[in-house]
Amino acid sequence: MNLSPRRHRLAAAASLALLACAVHAQSSAPAAPGSPVLTIEHSAQPKPAVKPKGTAAKAASEPAPQPSALTADLFYEILMGEMTARSGDPGSGYALVLDAARRLRDGKLFQRAVEIALQSRSGDAALAAARAWQEALPTSRDARRIELQILIALNRIGETVEPLRAEVAATSQVERPLLMAVIARNYARASDKKLAASVVEQALVDELKSPTSGGLAWATVGRLRLNAGDASGALEAARKGQEIDPASDAPAALALEMIDPGQPLAEPIVTRYLSSNPKAAPDLRIAYARVLVENRRFNDSAAQLQVLTTSRPELAEPWLLLGSLQMQARQDAAAETSIKRFIELSANRGGNKDADDAADRKRGVSQAYFALSQLAERRKDFTAAERWLARVDGADELVAAQTRRAALLARQGKLPQAREMIRSLPERTPDDKKQKFLAEVQLLRDAKQYQAAYDMLAQASAKSPDDGDLVYDQAMVAEKLNRLDDMERLLRRLIELKPESQNAYNALGYSFADRKIRLDEARTLIQKAVQLAPEDPFIADSLGWVEFRLGNTTEAIRILEAAYKTRPDPEIGAHFGEVLWSTGQKDRAVTVWKEALLSDAENETLQETLKRLRVKP
């Protein structure tokens, strides 16, 4: 094909412009609907070496210009390919660009051919271009990566074994963790998830035997097994990974995701890693502590956080978590120390420019101010409580701060002002309106204005009869008003609305047990609640109480002692102490009651128990 000089210049200029557009389109142009979605990962480019000084050095360091392989014909072919692809004939455009890429052996043109094919929803053509790219440039990792991603998008998982194995072999040990994360993420999208797990295991066969990378490789296989619904296989992978590389945190992180009463072998993998590695990853120990809290194992969680705050006292987050647990256990002095330490460490990290980290830190500090305000309120230092609330910043946090201010006013006998403060809060969403309503009801309950609270809840329930939260709250207020028939009716209504509501079963069963009526039904109801929430110490307390009412004192002591150990709450302590007292273990009962009084001397159940038994610990 011969071009006139003028046409040659125009073609060259147009081609360069279109190529620039094509490079920009790699990141900005959206793929056509229905095309495979790919995340093209490029190898990091090496940094340029420092250039020697001087003219001679410059000449020596810069390679001599090489003649370009881009002829006029190829310029024109690329131009026509781009124009054809953009004018509605992507198939012809793809063929022209791919031909030019083959002749020039140019990676960017191969990649452009892949993109044109994907935009035309032709996965097979994209795969052909990626494979042609590999044939022309066998050392190109970008070509292999794109081939892998296209095969996964096309669900041709079985064909990925060899390219994946080659990609792993070409990746340095430093980059392996990132590569394994990408493998797990990409293969998790496959429709045949069991095949994906099997293929990755085949591709990683050498890695699975390596003492340096076996832990990470087995964790990757295990994660894909878990994604395929094979929990036992995932657990086996975590165990094998830990055996081959005990120092790797990857198997423990996988096992952490599987901690559950139905998987008793998962937790030992986590604890073995944490106990045998002095430099165990702090994030993993924090995550384990959070899982323990979710399972209501508060003492175990606090023990993990104590280890972390001792070994890594410069880390901020564990101090806040520990302080929250200490506060929950009524260890107020220790809680205040821990929470203030968190605030101090967070302030020292003020130079961090990561936006997400800064936002998380700000939320954490606000949470710490709320906690310190609550601690001050417990000791009736309302001025200090208000000072801590005044330091809370942020729109969402300010609403919560106003709610706490209203509670402080109510505690000081200023209930009308407190209710007005709640009503003046903004309502940006329907949920905001509901939360304002529930906050006002709680003010009335705390002030023992039970009839007013009941009337508000009854009116709201009439408008939203299927709102389970309103039904439950109304039932609890009915109990305070001694309207026990209403309470039972409302709780049975809640069970109809939410058959999985453990609180409804527990509340109704406990009410029967506490009044010594229908004890067999009470036990059945509470046992249902235990099935729904087996780790909840308050539900265990109800079960222990009904066993006591049924005369099963030994079983009641066993249940209540375990519940009190898990959560030394004053109400649980009141029940535990009474059962001990009834069996003649009066010294031990008094000890429990004294501990409970230190936690909350105003607890109604505790005070009623001591008054009824005429005990002054």
MOURWO-V457116 format. One record per residue. N is the residue number from 1. SS is DSSP state (H for helix, E for strand, L for the rest). NEAR is the number of other C-alpha atoms within 10 Angstrom. D_LAST is the distance of its C-alpha to the last C-alpha in whole Angstrom. Layout:
[[N,SS,NEAR,D_LAST] [N,SS,NEAR,D_LAST]]
//
This chain:
[[1,L,6,106] [2,L,8,108] [3,L,12,106] [4,L,8,108] [5,H,9,107] [6,H,9,106] [7,H,13,104] [8,H,16,103] [9,H,13,101] [10,H,12,100] [11,H,21,98] [12,H,21,97] [13,H,13,95] [14,H,16,94] [15,H,22,92] [16,H,14,90] [17,H,12,89] [18,H,16,88] [19,H,17,86] [20,H,11,84] [21,H,14,83] [22,H,20,82] [23,H,15,80] [24,H,11,78] [25,H,14,78] [26,H,15,76] [27,H,10,73] [28,H,10,74] [29,L,13,76] [30,L,10,74] [31,L,19,75] [32,L,15,76] [33,L,11,74] [34,L,11,74] [35,L,16,75] [36,L,20,72] [37,L,14,70] [38,L,16,70] [39,L,12,68] [40,L,15,71] [41,L,12,69] [42,L,11,72] [43,L,10,72] [44,L,6,71] [45,L,6,74] [46,L,6,75] [47,L,6,75] [48,L,6,78] [49,L,7,79] [50,L,7,80] [51,L,11,83] [52,L,12,86] [53,L,9,87] [54,L,9,91] [55,H,9,94] [56,H,9,94] [57,H,11,91] [58,H,12,90] [59,H,11,93] [60,H,12,92] [61,H,14,88] [62,L,9,90] [63,L,8,91] [64,L,8,95] [65,L,6,95] [66,L,6,96] [67,L,6,98] [68,L,7,96] [69,L,10,96] [70,L,13,96] [71,L,11,99] [72,H,17,100] [73,H,16,100] [74,H,21,97] [75,H,19,96] [76,H,23,98] [77,H,20,96] [78,H,28,92] [79,H,24,93] [80,H,18,95] [81,H,27,92] [82,H,26,89] [83,H,17,91] [84,H,17,92] [85,H,23,88] [86,H,12,87] [87,L,10,90] [88,L,11,89] [89,L,14,90] [90,H,23,87] [91,H,17,89] [92,H,16,92] [93,H,25,90] [94,H,27,88] [95,H,19,91] [96,H,22,93] [97,H,27,90] [98,H,28,89] [99,H,21,93] [100,H,23,92] [101,H,24,89] [102,H,18,91] [103,H,13,94] [104,H,17,92] [105,L,18,89] [106,L,15,87] [107,H,19,83] [108,H,15,83] [109,H,23,85] [110,H,28,84] [111,H,25,81] [112,H,23,82] [113,H,32,84] [114,H,28,81] [115,H,24,79] [116,H,28,82] [117,H,27,82] [118,H,25,78] [119,H,21,79] [120,L,21,82] [121,L,18,79] [122,L,18,81] [123,H,19,79] [124,H,15,81] [125,H,20,84] [126,H,28,81] [127,H,21,80] [128,H,16,84] [129,H,30,84] [130,H,26,81] [131,H,18,83] [132,H,19,86] [133,H,30,84] [134,H,20,83] [135,H,14,86] [136,H,19,88] [137,L,16,85] [138,L,12,83] [139,L,12,81] [140,L,14,79] [141,H,18,76] [142,H,20,76] [143,H,25,78] [144,H,20,76] [145,H,20,73] [146,H,25,74] [147,H,25,76] [148,H,25,72] [149,H,23,71] [150,H,25,74] [151,H,21,74] [152,H,23,70] [153,H,20,71] [154,L,16,74] [155,L,17,71] [156,L,14,74] [157,H,24,71] [158,H,14,73] [159,H,13,75] [160,H,21,73] [161,H,18,72] [162,H,14,75] [163,H,15,74] [164,H,21,71] [165,H,17,71] [166,H,14,74] [167,H,16,71] [168,H,20,69] [169,H,14,71] [170,L,12,72] [171,L,13,69] [172,L,10,68] [173,H,13,64] [174,H,8,63] [175,H,10,64] [176,H,17,62] [177,H,16,59] [178,H,11,60] [179,H,16,63] [180,H,17,61] [181,H,14,58] [182,H,14,62] [183,H,18,63] [184,H,20,59] [185,H,14,60] [186,H,17,63] [187,H,23,63] [188,L,21,60] [189,L,14,63] [190,L,20,65] [191,L,15,65] [192,L,14,66] [193,H,20,62] [194,H,17,63] [195,H,17,66] [196,H,29,65] [197,H,25,62] [198,H,17,65] [199,H,21,67] [200,H,23,65] [201,H,21,64] [202,H,17,68] [203,H,19,69] [204,L,21,66] [205,L,15,67] [206,L,15,68] [207,H,20,65] [208,H,24,62] [209,H,17,64] [210,L,14,63] [211,L,15,60] [212,L,15,60] [213,L,19,60] [214,H,26,59] [215,H,29,56] [216,H,27,57] [217,H,28,59] [218,H,30,57] [219,H,32,55] [220,H,31,57] [221,H,28,59] [222,H,30,55] [223,H,30,55] [224,H,28,58] [225,H,26,57] [226,H,23,54] [227,H,19,56] [228,L,20,58] [229,L,13,55] [230,L,17,55] [231,H,18,51] [232,H,16,52] [233,H,17,55] [234,H,27,53] [235,H,24,50] [236,H,20,53] [237,H,26,55] [238,H,30,51] [239,H,24,51] [240,H,20,55] [241,H,30,55] [242,H,25,52] [243,H,16,54] [244,H,19,57] [245,L,20,55] [246,L,21,51] [247,L,21,51] [248,L,23,52] [249,L,21,49] [250,H,25,51] [251,H,33,50] [252,H,29,47] [253,H,22,47] [254,H,24,49] [255,H,27,46] [256,H,22,43] [257,H,16,45] [258,L,20,45] [259,L,20,41] [260,E,14,40] [261,L,12,39] [262,L,8,42] [263,E,13,43] [264,H,10,41] [265,H,17,44] [266,H,24,44] [267,H,18,41] [268,H,15,42] [269,H,22,45] [270,H,24,43] [271,H,14,40] [272,H,13,43] [273,H,23,45] [274,H,21,42] [275,H,10,41] [276,H,11,45] [277,L,13,46] [278,L,10,45] [279,L,11,46] [280,L,16,45] [281,L,15,46] [282,H,17,43] [283,H,12,44] [284,H,18,43] [285,H,23,40] [286,H,18,39] [287,H,15,40] [288,H,25,38] [289,H,24,35] [290,H,19,36] [291,H,18,37] [292,H,18,33] [293,H,17,32] [294,H,13,34] [295,L,17,33] [296,L,17,29] [297,L,19,29] [298,H,23,27] [299,H,19,26] [300,H,15,29] [301,H,24,31] [302,H,22,29] [303,H,12,30] [304,H,19,33] [305,H,26,33] [306,H,16,31] [307,H,13,35] [308,H,20,37] [309,H,18,35] [310,H,9,36] [311,H,13,39] [312,L,13,41] [313,L,15,39] [314,L,15,42] [315,L,15,41] [316,L,23,39] [317,H,20,38] [318,H,27,36] [319,H,25,34] [320,H,25,33] [321,H,24,33] [322,H,26,30] [323,H,28,29] [324,H,22,28] [325,H,19,26] [326,H,21,24] [327,H,22,24] [328,H,16,23] [329,L,18,20] [330,L,21,19] [331,L,15,20] [332,H,21,21] [333,H,12,23] [334,H,13,24] [335,H,25,26] [336,H,21,27] [337,H,14,29] [338,H,24,30] [339,H,28,32] [340,H,18,33] [341,H,20,35] [342,H,25,36] [343,H,20,38] [344,H,13,39] [345,H,17,41] [346,H,19,42] [347,H,14,44] [348,H,10,46] [349,L,13,47] [350,L,10,49] [351,L,8,52] [352,L,9,52] [353,L,9,55] [354,L,8,54] [355,H,9,53] [356,H,9,51] [357,H,12,49] [358,H,16,49] [359,H,11,48] [360,H,11,45] [361,H,19,44] [362,H,17,44] [363,H,17,42] [364,H,19,39] [365,H,23,39] [366,H,22,38] [367,H,17,35] [368,H,24,34] [369,H,24,34] [370,H,23,33] [371,H,22,30] [372,H,26,29] [373,H,25,30] [374,H,23,27] [375,H,21,25] [376,H,20,26] [377,H,18,25] [378,H,14,21] [379,L,11,21] [380,L,14,23] [381,L,13,26] [382,H,20,29] [383,H,12,32] [384,H,17,31] [385,H,24,30] [386,H,21,34] [387,H,14,35] [388,H,20,34] [389,H,23,36] [390,H,16,39] [391,L,13,40] [392,L,21,40] [393,L,16,43] [394,L,11,45] [395,H,9,46] [396,H,9,44] [397,H,16,41] [398,H,17,42] [399,H,18,41] [400,H,16,38] [401,H,24,37] [402,H,18,38] [403,H,23,36] [404,H,21,33] [405,H,21,34] [406,H,24,35] [407,H,26,31] [408,H,23,30] [409,H,20,32] [410,H,19,31] [411,H,17,27] [412,L,12,29] [413,L,12,30] [414,L,14,33] [415,H,20,34] [416,H,11,38] [417,H,13,38] [418,H,24,36] [419,H,22,38] [420,H,12,41] [421,H,17,40] [422,H,23,40] [423,H,16,43] [424,L,10,45] [425,L,16,44] [426,L,11,47] [427,L,13,48] [428,L,8,50] [429,L,8,50] [430,H,8,49] [431,H,10,45] [432,H,14,45] [433,H,15,45] [434,H,14,43] [435,H,14,40] [436,H,20,40] [437,H,17,40] [438,H,19,37] [439,H,20,35] [440,H,24,36] [441,H,24,35] [442,H,17,31] [443,H,23,31] [444,H,22,32] [445,H,18,29] [446,H,14,26] [447,L,16,27] [448,L,14,27] [449,L,17,31] [450,H,21,31] [451,H,15,34] [452,H,14,36] [453,H,23,35] [454,H,22,36] [455,H,14,39] [456,H,18,40] [457,H,23,39] [458,H,18,41] [459,H,12,44] [460,H,17,44] [461,H,17,43] [462,H,11,46] [463,H,10,48] [464,L,12,47] [465,L,14,46] [466,L,15,46] [467,L,15,43] [468,H,21,40] [469,H,13,38] [470,H,22,39] [471,H,25,38] [472,H,23,35] [473,H,20,34] [474,H,26,35] [475,H,30,33] [476,H,23,30] [477,H,25,31] [478,H,21,32] [479,H,17,29] [480,H,17,27] [481,L,16,30] [482,L,11,29] [483,L,13,33] [484,H,18,32] [485,H,12,36] [486,H,17,37] [487,H,25,34] [488,H,21,35] [489,H,13,39] [490,H,23,38] [491,H,26,36] [492,H,19,39] [493,H,19,41] [494,H,24,40] [495,H,17,40] [496,H,13,44] [497,H,15,44] [498,L,14,42] [499,L,12,42] [500,L,16,40] [501,L,19,37] [502,H,22,34] [503,H,20,32] [504,H,26,34] [505,H,26,33] [506,H,26,30] [507,H,24,29] [508,H,23,31] [509,H,29,30] [510,H,23,26] [511,H,20,27] [512,H,20,29] [513,H,25,26] [514,H,14,23] [515,L,10,25] [516,L,13,26] [517,L,13,30] [518,L,12,33] [519,H,20,30] [520,H,14,33] [521,H,14,35] [522,H,26,31] [523,H,25,31] [524,H,16,35] [525,H,21,34] [526,H,28,31] [527,H,21,33] [528,H,19,35] [529,H,25,33] [530,H,22,32] [531,H,11,36] [532,H,16,36] [533,L,18,33] [534,L,16,32] [535,L,17,30] [536,L,19,28] [537,H,24,24] [538,H,21,24] [539,H,26,26] [540,H,26,25] [541,H,26,22] [542,H,30,24] [543,H,28,26] [544,H,30,23] [545,H,28,22] [546,H,27,25] [547,H,23,25] [548,H,22,22] [549,H,19,24] [550,L,15,27] [551,L,11,26] [552,L,13,26] [553,H,19,23] [554,H,14,24] [555,H,15,25] [556,H,25,22] [557,H,22,20] [558,H,12,23] [559,H,20,23] [560,H,28,20] [561,H,22,19] [562,H,16,22] [563,H,24,22] [564,H,22,18] [565,H,15,20] [566,H,19,23] [567,L,20,21] [568,L,22,17] [569,L,22,17] [570,H,28,14] [571,H,21,16] [572,H,28,16] [573,H,29,13] [574,H,26,12] [575,H,27,15] [576,H,28,15] [577,H,28,11] [578,H,25,13] [579,H,23,16] [580,H,22,14] [581,H,16,12] [582,H,12,16] [583,L,12,18] [584,L,11,16] [585,L,13,14] [586,H,15,11] [587,H,13,10] [588,H,14,11] [589,H,22,9] [590,H,20,6] [591,H,14,8] [592,H,23,9] [593,H,29,7] [594,H,18,6] [595,H,17,10] [596,H,23,10] [597,H,19,9] [598,H,12,11] [599,H,20,14] [600,L,16,14] [601,L,14,11] [602,L,12,14] [603,L,15,15] [604,H,12,16] [605,H,15,15] [606,H,22,11] [607,H,18,11] [608,H,12,13] [609,H,17,12] [610,H,17,8] [611,H,11,11] [612,H,8,13] [613,H,10,11] [614,L,9,10] [615,L,11,6] [616,L,9,4] [617,L,13,0]]
//
